[in-house]
Amino acid sequence: MAIYRFKISFEDFDDVVREIDIKTTQTFEDLHRAFHRSTGYDAEKSSSFYISTDNWIKGDEIAILPNQRKIDNGVTLMEKAKLSSFVEDPHQKFYYIYNFERPFDFHVELIKIILENDPNIEYPFVVKSTGEVPKIIDKNNLGAFAVTTAVASSEFDFLNELNFVPEDTEELEAMGGRGINAPEIDEQSEEEEEKDDFADSDDFEEDFGSAGKEEDY
């Protein structure tokens, strides 16, 4: 029985590659699960292979855990799709999207056809594993991360406007050392100006108050 060797690589991370040997009679679901045993990702996620052109233009879809719309449209299911039924070229390519909720895109290439399988190997079999896969961020923690980032950003917006870097500390000191506390200094100045205004009002009464009384007399 013949064996396909597929090279699977991240579209955005070229240095992360897996090569998997799999029987021609096995399914896309077998390939999907074998790949994620090598990545550590959860295979129980809605994902799809697409028959692809050499330029990675997606064609017919082959899905696992599809949504109702795809089911209604008659999408091909991975568990029912044998690899040999969709390989028409010795360099066949598939575009693969894992986890539509937080997707990663992959290029899948047939790089070798082995005419005889090894009876000592259980297929699918990962023959090559290069690079560490990126971690998937837990979307439940994104809110806290966003809030923290927003607070930090708002505190230093005025420094960003000045293109501030740590080496600019001396320049800030030369400007009067205002830095982050500049608004507080401005508030103090306003309070002092208000006091001066009241003082001027008192002086006005002292200078002109008696003159007004003499005219009334």
C-alpha positions in Angstrom: 0.0 0.0 0.0 1.4 3.4 -1.0 2.2 6.2 1.5 1.8 9.9 1.1 4.3 12.2 2.7 2.8 15.6 3.4 4.7 18.8 4.5 2.6 21.0 6.6 3.9 24.5 7.4 2.4 27.6 9.0 1.6 30.3 6.5 3.0 33.0 8.8 5.8 31.0 10.4 7.9 29.4 7.7 10.3 27.9 10.2 7.6 25.7 11.8 7.2 22.5 9.7 5.9 19.0 10.2 6.2 16.2 7.7 3.8 13.3 8.1 3.6 9.9 6.4 0.1 8.6 6.0 -1.6 5.8 4.0 -3.3 6.8 0.8 -6.5 5.1 2.1 -6.6 7.1 5.3 -8.7 10.2 5.7 -8.3 13.9 6.1 -9.4 13.5 9.6 -6.5 11.1 10.2 -4.1 13.8 8.9 -5.8 16.5 10.9 -5.5 14.6 14.2 -2.0 13.4 13.5 -0.8 16.9 12.8 -2.3 18.2 16.1 -0.7 15.4 18.1 2.5 17.0 16.9 1.5 20.6 17.7 -0.3 20.0 21.0 -3.3 21.9 19.8 -6.9 20.8 20.4 -8.0 18.7 17.4 -11.7 19.1 18.4 -12.0 22.5 16.7 -13.9 23.4 13.5 -11.3 23.2 10.8 -11.1 22.7 7.0 -8.8 21.6 4.2 -9.2 23.1 0.8 -8.1 21.7 -2.5 -5.6 24.3 -3.6 -3.9 25.6 -6.7 -0.1 26.1 -6.8 -0.7 29.8 -5.8 -2.7 28.7 -2.7 -6.1 29.7 -4.1 -8.7 27.7 -2.2 -11.1 25.4 -4.0 -13.5 22.7 -2.6 -13.7 22.4 1.1 -13.2 19.3 3.3 -14.4 20.1 6.9 -14.5 18.7 10.4 -17.1 19.9 12.9 -18.7 22.2 10.3 -21.4 24.8 11.2 -24.9 24.2 10.1 -24.7 26.4 7.1 -21.8 24.3 5.6 -23.8 21.1 6.4 -26.8 22.5 4.6 -24.6 23.3 1.6 -23.3 19.7 1.5 -19.7 20.2 2.6 -17.5 17.2 2.4 -16.6 15.8 5.8 -13.0 14.9 6.7 -14.0 11.6 8.3 -15.5 10.4 5.0 -12.9 11.8 2.6 -10.0 9.5 1.7 -6.8 11.2 0.7 -6.4 9.3 -2.5 -9.8 10.6 -3.7 -8.5 14.2 -3.7 -4.9 13.7 -4.8 -4.7 14.3 -8.6 -1.1 15.6 -8.8 2.2 14.2 -7.5 2.7 17.6 -6.0 -0.8 18.2 -4.8 -1.4 21.1 -2.5 -4.1 21.8 0.2 -4.8 25.0 2.1 -5.7 24.2 5.7 -7.4 26.4 8.3 -7.3 25.3 11.9 -9.9 26.5 14.4 -12.2 29.1 12.8 -12.7 30.8 16.1 -9.0 31.8 16.4 -7.6 30.6 13.0 -4.2 29.6 12.0 -3.5 29.0 8.3 -1.3 26.3 6.9 0.2 25.1 3.6 0.0 21.4 3.0 2.1 19.9 0.2 2.5 16.4 -1.0 6.3 16.0 -1.3 6.7 12.3 -1.8 4.9 9.1 -2.6 6.3 6.0 -1.1 5.2 2.8 -2.9 5.5 0.5 0.1 4.5 1.1 3.7 6.7 -0.1 6.6 4.9 -2.8 8.5 6.7 -1.7 11.7 5.2 1.8 11.6 1.8 2.9 12.7 0.4 5.4 10.3 0.0 8.4 10.3 3.6 8.9 11.4 5.4 12.2 12.0 8.8 11.8 10.3 10.0 15.4 10.8 9.2 18.1 13.3 10.9 21.5 13.0 10.3 24.6 15.1 8.0 25.4 18.0 4.4 26.2 17.3 3.1 29.6 18.5 1.0 29.6 21.6 -2.7 30.2 21.4 -3.9 33.1 23.5 -6.8 32.3 25.8 -9.5 34.7 24.5 -11.1 34.7 28.0 -8.0 36.6 29.3 -7.9 39.1 26.5 -10.2 41.6 28.3 -7.8 42.0 31.3 -4.9 42.3 28.9 -6.6 45.0 26.9 -7.5 47.0 30.1 -3.9 46.9 31.3 -2.6 48.0 28.0 -5.1 50.8 27.8 -4.1 52.2 31.2 -0.4 52.0 30.4 -1.0 53.7 27.0 -3.0 56.6 28.4 -0.4 57.4 31.1 2.3 57.7 28.5 0.5 59.2 25.5 2.2 62.6 25.9 5.6 60.9 26.0 4.8 59.1 22.8 3.9 62.4 21.2 7.4 63.6 22.1 8.9 60.3 20.7 10.3 59.7 24.2 12.8 57.1 24.8 14.7 56.4 28.1 17.7 58.2 26.9 15.6 61.4 26.7 15.5 61.8 30.5 18.0 64.6 30.6 16.1 66.5 27.9 12.9 66.2 30.1 14.8 67.5 33.1 16.1 70.5 31.0 12.4 71.3 30.2 11.8 71.8 33.9 11.4 68.2 35.1 7.7 68.2 34.5 7.4 64.8 33.0 4.3 62.8 34.1 3.4 65.2 36.9 3.1 68.2 34.6 -0.7 68.5 35.1 -0.3 68.7 38.9 2.2 71.6 38.6 -0.3 73.4 36.3 -3.1 73.0 38.9 -0.9 74.5 41.6 -0.1 77.5 39.3 -3.8 78.0 38.7 -4.5 78.1 42.4 -1.8 80.7 43.0 -3.2 82.8 40.2 -6.7 82.7 41.8 -5.2 83.8 45.1 -3.5 86.7 43.3 -6.8 87.7 41.8 -8.4 87.9 45.3 -5.5 89.9 46.6 -5.9 92.4 43.8 -9.6 92.7 44.7 -8.8 93.6 48.3 -6.3 96.2 47.2 -9.0 97.7 45.0 -11.3 98.2 47.9 -8.5 99.7 50.0 -7.6 102.2 47.3 -11.0 103.3 46.2 -13.4 102.5 49.0 -12.8 105.7 51.0 -13.0 107.9 48.0 -16.5 106.5 47.3 -17.7 107.4 50.8 -16.5 111.0 50.5 -18.5 111.5 47.3 -21.7 110.2 49.0 -21.1 112.6 51.8 
